[in-house]
Amino acid sequence: MTAHPDDVDFGAAGTVATWTAAGIEVHYCVCTSGEASGDDIAETRRAEQRAAADLLGVRSVTFLDHPDGAVVASIQLRRDISRVIRQVRPERVLTWSPEINWDMVVTAHPDHRAVGMAAFAAIYPDARNGHAHPELLQAEGLAPWTVRELWLADGPSALRNHAVDITDCFDKRMAALRAHVSQVGENPNLDERMRPFFAAVASKYGLPDGHLAEEFQVVDTS
């Protein structure tokens, strides 16, 4: 559950690659089309996100068409996310933290935090409550669904409690990120520029030298 095309590939594509490699079915929900990043770019960014998802074996990509740069955790966004949760019926939802990562404020985009807040509200209580957004059940036949786990990316460092070893999936992770040509360009040194960051995460969690990892705050929402 992300705000923009490319968010998941910057922050969690390695983890997604490990899930799909293990046979886990993954679906993306992107709340905007990234249209605030340039003129007439929305369709390009949608296509880039679909291409990146295909590289990782993601089953589907849904765009909610909320306004890029002006996302708020509105009741409408909560309803739209609840709809997707009831359609897909996931055991786990990965989204961005509603809290600011003060160690790297350039990633703390207001859209990211608004989506995180709305996603949490959709997970608890909306998607599991048949009386929330009654049109989803009454008009669309979407039964309530309880998400068991919430994975939060890019939250405050002190709250992160789980790492995923992405060493074997790093090349696939970076291929997905490079699919977003409008955002990263050709950038032949992108892999080597990002590798030390993931190496530091792996070291933090006691993984052997040479390993790479992504980290999250994992919350039991059952």
Secondary structure, 3 states (H helix, E strand, C coil): CECCCCHHHHHCHHHHHHHHHCCCCCEEEECCCCHHHCCCCHHHHHHHHHHHHHHHCCCEEEECCCCCCCCCCCHHHHHHHHHHHHHHCCCEEEEECCCCCCCCHHHCCHHHHHHHHHHHHHHHHHCCCCCCCHHHHHCCCCCCCCCCEEEEECCCHHHCCEEEECHHHHHHHHHHHHCCHHHHCCCCCHHHHHHHHHHHHHHHCCCCCCCCEEEEEEEECC
